[in-house]
Amino acid sequence: MEQHRTRPRQQGPRRGAPRAPLPPQAGRRPGTAERRPAPGRSRPAPAARPRQLPNPRLTGLGGGLFCAAAMFLLGFLDDLLLGASLTVYGVLFLPVAALTALWVRGGDLLTAPVVVPIAFAAGLLTVADGGGGFLGGLMGLVTGLSTQAGWLYGGTLVAGAIVLVRRARIIRRRRRV
């Protein structure tokens, strides 16, 4: 009767096989000991790193939620402080679209140009001038989308251009390795 293996084969060198030498530590030559400061003396402090801008990596859903929440908040503030200026809303949309495209992680890059126009429409609900009720709000949203199409296309173009550049850099980096 034939017996089959019940455990998968183990990867790596077999027992008794010679091991490969470990690589030398960074900044040290092989065979030299680490220097320690004399008693009473301390090591010099490491150089201070310059402060960097935040660089979050959002998933596709997180990027969409960030963009929609930011545009909704900016639309609300625009309505509250400036009386629902659609031009100000459109100008504020451009940096939010750019940040969304910059902060989405590499695997979800193609979601940025998709969620940006959706977020523009979500925030436009706060500044769209519509009458009372559902149909008035819907009519204000459609009117706002049609009159502010330049800002909508501009922000989507900004997000698309940033995504294309980031994707090209990722592909170029993979080919070098």
C-alpha positions in Angstrom: 0.0 0.0 0.0 1.3 3.4 -1.0 1.7 6.2 1.7 1.3 9.8 0.7 3.0 12.7 2.3 0.8 14.5 4.8 3.0 17.5 5.4 4.1 20.0 2.7 7.8 20.1 1.8 9.8 22.6 3.8 11.5 25.5 2.0 15.0 26.4 2.7 18.3 24.6 3.2 18.3 21.0 4.5 19.9 20.1 7.9 23.6 19.9 7.8 23.9 22.0 4.6 26.5 24.9 5.0 24.9 28.2 5.6 25.6 31.3 3.5 27.5 34.0 5.2 25.5 36.9 6.5 25.9 40.3 4.8 28.0 42.9 6.7 26.2 45.5 8.8 25.5 48.8 7.2 28.4 51.3 7.8 30.8 48.7 9.3 33.5 46.7 7.7 33.6 43.0 8.3 35.9 42.0 11.1 35.9 45.4 12.9 34.3 46.0 16.3 31.9 48.8 17.0 33.6 51.8 18.6 32.2 53.0 21.8 32.8 56.5 23.3 35.2 56.9 26.1 33.7 56.9 29.6 32.3 60.3 30.4 31.8 61.2 26.7 28.6 60.9 24.9 27.9 60.4 21.3 27.0 63.3 19.1 23.2 63.8 18.7 21.8 62.7 15.4 21.0 65.4 12.9 17.4 66.6 13.2 15.2 65.5 10.3 13.3 68.3 8.6 9.6 68.3 9.2 7.8 66.6 6.3 4.3 67.1 5.0 1.7 64.4 5.8 1.8 61.6 3.3 -1.2 59.3 4.1 -2.0 56.4 1.8 -5.8 56.0 1.4 -7.6 53.1 -0.1 -10.0 53.8 -2.9 -12.9 54.0 -0.6 -11.0 56.1 1.9 -10.0 58.5 -0.9 -13.6 58.8 -2.0 -14.8 59.4 1.6 -12.0 62.0 2.2 -12.8 63.9 -1.0 -16.6 63.8 -0.5 -16.3 64.9 3.2 -13.9 67.7 2.3 -16.1 69.0 -0.5 -19.2 68.8 1.7 -17.4 70.7 4.5 -16.0 73.3 2.1 -19.4 73.7 0.5 -21.0 74.2 3.8 -18.4 76.8 4.8 -18.7 78.5 1.5 -22.5 78.8 2.0 -22.0 80.0 5.6 -19.3 82.5 5.0 -19.6 83.6 1.4 -23.2 83.1 0.6 -22.8 80.0 -1.6 -20.3 81.3 -4.2 -20.0 78.6 -6.9 -16.8 80.1 -8.2 -15.1 79.8 -4.7 -16.5 76.3 -4.4 -14.9 75.4 -7.8 -11.6 76.9 -6.9 -11.5 75.0 -3.6 -12.3 71.8 -5.5 -9.0 71.9 -7.4 -6.6 71.3 -4.4 -9.0 68.7 -2.9 -8.9 66.8 -6.2 -5.1 67.0 -6.3 -4.7 65.9 -2.7 -7.1 63.0 -3.3 -5.0 61.9 -6.3 -1.7 62.3 -4.3 -2.9 60.4 -1.2 -4.5 57.4 -2.8 -2.3 54.4 -2.5 -0.6 52.9 -5.5 -3.0 49.9 -5.9 -6.1 52.1 -6.0 -4.8 54.9 -8.2 -7.5 54.5 -10.8 -10.2 55.3 -8.3 -9.1 58.9 -7.8 -10.4 60.3 -11.1 -13.7 58.4 -10.6 -14.4 59.6 -7.0 -13.5 63.2 -7.6 -16.5 64.2 -9.7 -18.8 62.3 -7.4 -17.4 64.3 -4.5 -17.9 67.5 -6.4 -21.6 66.7 -6.8 -21.9 65.7 -3.2 -20.5 69.0 -2.0 -22.5 70.9 -4.5 -25.7 69.9 -2.7 -24.7 72.4 0.0 -24.2 75.4 -2.3 -26.7 74.7 -5.1 -29.4 77.3 -5.2 -32.6 75.4 -5.4 -36.1 76.0 -4.2 -37.7 74.2 -1.4 -38.2 70.4 -1.4 -36.6 67.5 -3.2 -37.3 68.6 -6.7 -36.0 72.1 -6.1 -32.8 70.8 -4.6 -32.4 68.4 -7.6 -33.0 71.2 -10.0 -30.3 73.3 -8.2 -27.9 70.4 -8.3 -28.4 69.9 -12.1 -28.1 73.7 -12.7 -24.9 73.9 -10.6 -23.4 70.9 -12.4 -24.1 72.4 -15.8 -22.9 75.9 -14.9 -19.8 74.8 -13.0 -18.7 72.1 -15.5 -15.4 73.8 -16.2 -14.3 73.4 -12.5 -15.6 69.9 -12.5 -13.6 69.0 -15.6 -10.6 70.9 -14.4 -10.4 69.0 -11.1 -11.0 65.7 -12.8 -8.2 66.5 -15.2 -5.8 67.5 -12.4 -6.6 64.2 -10.6 -6.2 62.2 -13.8 -2.8 63.9 -14.6 -1.4 63.2 -11.2 -2.6 59.6 -11.3 -0.9 59.1 -14.7 2.4 60.5 -13.5 2.3 58.4 -10.3 1.5 55.3 -12.3 4.3 56.0 -14.8 6.7 56.4 -11.9 5.6 53.1 -10.3 6.0 51.2 -13.6 9.5 52.8 -14.2 10.5 51.9 -10.6 9.4 48.2 -11.2 11.4 48.0 -14.4 14.6 49.1 -12.7 14.4 46.4 -10.2 
